[in-house]
Structures are given as structure tokens and as C-alpha cells.
Amino acid sequence: MMPRVKRIPSLDGLRAVSVTLVVVGHWLTWHHFSPVAQAYANLGVRVFFVISGYLITTLLLKERAKTSTIGLRDFYVRRAYRILPAAMAFMLPVFVLYRHELRWYDMAAAVFYLMNFSLSRPWVLAHLWSLSVEEQFYFLWPSVLKKWYQHRVAILVVVVAFAPIYRIGTFLLKLSDTTQQNFPAVADTLAVGCLLAIFAPRMPKIKLAWGVLMLFPIVLVPLYLGARGCTRWYCFSYCGQS
């Protein structure tokens, strides 16, 4: 049985920040078409991916420390009970209300959590791309961690190094903007969260002053990229749908 992780209030605060960034960013983009708002909305999604990587890895590491293994069946059942009811509560009404506009493969991509790989996703389902990324992470990472536990850090470092190369490659090849939301394009944020969970027991506590200083690049980089209009390759991945 997978152990429960104690609630971490600071992560609840980060969730609130990430959700606020996404909601406000989308609202401003919808009304003002602001690249700055778009960049911050995208940042909110990335923050949520880091949190997800951290929490899931913490859960898996605790289970392995307690049982010397990772129960994949139990993990997948728990994820299904947590996500499927809410996802279906959204998808089914949308499928009915927009049945004349949606194609069968649009609905299939939503049901099978492949919306982030869809090149022509309809707007009413487009935001499911981030849920698709999460589900793909849930499917892949526990199995990888169980099978190659001794190489977990090396695997994550490779992912962190590869994702930016993938993003740059899709940009140089002039592929659709939606390729920036493929799993390989955003896997580095999830991997960073996983690495934080692995090294958390050995990480010193950060003083408040240093923590505040670390916030500056997080706040200012999206502002700079948005103000630039996302016209260069290095800010390409910060703009687009979030």
C-alpha cells in the first residue's frame, strides 16, 4: 500500500500561485492579447509541473523506502480514481454540446490523454494538453524509477538537458507551435521536480533573503520575454497556449 505524504503548506501556496498565473494570464491574453500575460500563464503551468514531479517522486521514494519496491498497479489505480471522474465530468458534456464541431480523433486524443500531441486541437479541448502531460508522466516515471532506480539521477539529468534541445529543434524546423507542448518539450520541468525530491533530504534550508532574491529572475524573465514579443528562439517555449 502506498504511504500517504503529509500535506506541505508551502506547496499549497505554490499551487495557488501557479493557478493564479494561469487564470490571470489567460484572462489578460483574451482581453488584451498581451504576450507578457501569455508568458506568465505559461510560467504558471511550468511551476505546476515542477510541483507534480516533486510530489509524485516523494511519494514513490517513500514507498520504496518502506517496501523495497514500487507498486505500479496501486499507483495507477490511485491516479485513476483521483483524475478520471473530474476529467470525464468535463469531457462528456463537451462532447455532447460540441458534437457537430469535434472530430472523432479530437475526442480520442482527449480521452486517451494525447491532446498535447494534437497538431490541430479544437479550442474547447486545447487546454487539456497540460493534463495529458501529467498523465504521460504518471504512466512513464513510476515504471522508469522502479526498473532503473540506481540510474534515476542520470536519467533525469539527461531529460533536463534534452528538452531545451528538442524545443530549439522544433523551432528551427518551423514546426507547429503546439509541438512546444509535446511531452519531450516540457519534460525538463517535471524532471526538475523529481530531482528536488531526490535531493531534498540533503539540501540545506534557504534563508528568506536568498529566497526573495531567487524570485527576481522568476518574475523578471517572463516579463522580459513577453515584452520582446517572443520573437527569438530562446523565448519561443515561453509563449503559446498554456
C-alpha positions in Angstrom: 0.0 0.0 0.0 1.4 3.4 -1.0 2.1 5.6 2.0 0.5 9.0 2.4 2.6 12.1 2.2 2.0 14.7 4.8 0.5 17.9 3.4 3.1 20.5 2.7 1.5 24.0 3.2 4.2 25.8 1.2 3.4 23.6 -1.9 -0.3 24.5 -1.5 0.8 28.1 -1.7 2.8 27.4 -4.8 -0.2 25.7 -6.4 -2.3 28.8 -5.7 0.4 31.0 -7.3 0.6 28.8 -10.4 -3.2 28.6 -10.8 -3.4 32.4 -10.4 -0.8 33.0 -13.0 -2.6 30.7 -15.5 -6.1 32.2 -14.9 -5.0 35.8 -14.8 -2.6 35.3 -17.8 -5.4 33.7 -19.9 -7.9 36.5 -18.9 -5.5 39.2 -19.9 -4.5 37.5 -23.1 -8.1 37.0 -24.0 -8.9 40.7 -23.5 -5.7 42.4 -24.4 -3.7 39.8 -26.4 -0.7 40.5 -24.2 2.5 38.5 -24.8 3.5 39.3 -21.2 0.3 37.8 -19.8 0.9 34.8 -22.1 4.4 34.3 -20.8 3.2 34.4 -17.2 0.4 32.0 -17.8 2.9 29.6 -19.3 5.2 30.1 -16.3 2.2 29.0 -14.1 1.9 25.7 -15.9 5.6 25.1 -15.6 5.5 25.7 -11.9 2.7 23.2 -11.6 4.8 20.6 -13.5 7.7 21.1 -11.1 5.3 20.6 -8.1 3.9 17.5 -9.7 7.3 16.0 -10.3 8.3 16.7 -6.7 5.2 15.3 -5.1 4.9 12.1 -7.2 8.6 11.3 -6.7 8.4 11.9 -3.0 5.5 9.5 -2.8 7.3 6.8 -4.8 10.6 7.2 -2.9 8.7 6.8 0.4 7.0 3.7 -0.8 10.3 2.2 -2.0 12.0 3.0 1.3 9.2 1.3 3.2 8.6 -1.8 1.0 11.8 -2.0 -1.1 9.6 -1.8 -4.3 7.1 0.4 -6.1 3.6 -1.0 -6.6 2.7 0.2 -10.1 -0.9 -1.2 -10.0 -1.7 0.5 -6.8 -0.2 3.8 -8.1 -2.2 3.7 -11.3 -5.4 2.9 -9.6 -5.0 5.8 -7.2 -4.2 8.2 -10.1 -7.3 6.9 -12.0 -9.6 7.5 -9.0 -8.2 11.0 -8.5 -8.3 12.2 -12.1 -10.7 10.2 -14.2 -14.0 11.3 -12.6 -13.3 15.0 -12.9 -11.9 14.6 -16.4 -14.9 12.7 -17.6 -17.2 15.2 -15.9 -15.7 17.9 -18.2 -15.2 15.8 -21.4 -18.6 14.2 -21.7 -20.7 17.4 -21.6 -18.2 19.0 -24.1 -18.5 16.0 -26.4 -22.3 16.4 -26.4 -22.5 20.1 -26.7 -19.9 20.4 -29.4 -20.6 17.1 -31.2 -21.1 18.8 -34.5 -17.7 20.6 -34.3 -15.5 17.9 -32.8 -13.9 15.2 -34.9 -13.6 11.7 -33.6 -9.8 11.9 -33.3 -10.2 15.1 -31.2 -12.3 13.3 -28.7 -10.0 10.2 -28.8 -7.0 12.5 -28.1 -8.8 13.9 -25.1 -9.9 10.5 -23.7 -6.5 8.9 -24.1 -4.6 12.0 -22.8 -2.8 12.7 -26.1 -4.1 16.3 -26.6 -0.6 17.7 -26.2 0.4 15.8 -29.4 -2.5 17.0 -31.4 -1.5 19.5 -34.1 -5.0 20.8 -34.8 -6.7 20.7 -31.4 -10.1 22.4 -31.1 -10.1 25.4 -28.7 -12.7 23.8 -26.4 -10.3 20.9 -25.6 -7.0 22.6 -26.2 -6.2 23.3 -22.5 -6.3 19.6 -21.8 -2.7 19.5 -23.1 -1.3 20.0 -19.6 -3.5 17.2 -18.2 -2.2 15.0 -21.0 1.4 15.8 -20.0 0.6 14.9 -16.4 -0.9 11.6 -17.3 2.0 10.7 -19.5 4.3 11.5 -16.7 2.3 9.3 -14.3 2.4 6.5 -16.8 6.2 6.6 -17.5 8.0 7.8 -14.4 7.0 5.2 -11.8 8.0 2.4 -14.2 11.3 4.0 -15.1 12.1 4.7 -11.4 11.2 1.1 -10.4 13.3 -0.5 -13.2 16.3 1.8 -13.3 16.3 3.1 -9.7 20.1 3.2 -9.5 20.3 5.4 -12.5 17.5 7.8 -11.6 19.6 10.9 -11.3 21.4 10.3 -14.6 18.1 9.7 -16.4 16.6 12.9 -15.0 19.7 14.9 -15.9 19.5 13.7 -19.5 15.9 14.7 -19.6 16.7 18.2 -18.4 19.5 18.5 -21.0 17.4 17.1 -23.9 14.2 19.1 -23.5 15.7 22.5 -24.5 17.4 20.9 -27.5 14.0 19.4 -28.5 12.3 22.8 -28.2 15.0 24.6 -30.2 14.9 21.8 -32.9 11.1 22.2 -33.3 11.6 26.0 -33.7 14.4 25.7 -36.2 12.4 23.2 -38.2 9.4 25.7 -38.2 7.1 23.1 -36.7 3.7 24.0 -35.3 3.7 26.0 -32.0 1.8 23.1 -30.4 5.0 21.0 -30.6 6.2 23.1 -27.7 3.7 21.2 -25.5 4.7 17.7 -26.6 5.9 15.7 -23.6 9.6 15.8 -24.6 9.4 19.6 -24.8 8.2 20.1 -21.2 9.6 17.0 -19.5 12.5 19.1 -18.1 10.2 20.9 -15.7 8.8 17.6 -14.4 12.4 16.3 -14.1 13.5 19.3 -12.1 10.7 18.5 -9.6 11.8 14.9 -9.4 15.4 15.9 -8.8 14.3 18.2 -6.0 12.5 15.3 -4.3 15.6 13.1 -4.6 18.0 15.6 -3.2 15.6 17.3 -0.7 16.9 15.4 2.4 20.5 16.7 1.6 19.5 20.3 0.7 20.2 23.0 3.3 17.4 25.3 4.3 17.4 28.5 2.2 17.4 31.8 4.2 14.5 34.1 3.5 16.7 36.8 1.9 18.2 34.3 -0.6 14.7 33.0 -1.3 13.5 36.5 -2.1 16.5 37.1 -4.4 15.8 33.9 -6.3 12.3 35.2 -7.1 13.6 38.1 -9.1 14.6 36.0 -12.2 11.4 34.0 -12.0 9.4 37.2 -12.1 11.5 39.3 -14.5 12.4 36.7 -17.2 8.8 36.2 -18.4 8.3 39.9 -18.2 11.3 40.4 -20.5 10.3 37.7 -22.9 6.8 38.9 -23.1 7.8 42.5 -23.7 10.1 41.2 -26.5 7.0 39.7 -28.1 8.6 36.2 -28.1 10.3 36.9 -31.4 13.6 35.0 -30.7 14.1 31.2 -30.3 15.2 31.4 -26.7 11.8 32.7 -25.6 9.8 30.6 -28.1 8.9 28.0 -25.5 7.6 30.6 -23.0 4.8 31.7 -25.3 1.9 30.0 -26.9 -1.1 28.2 -25.4 -0.9 27.4 -21.7 
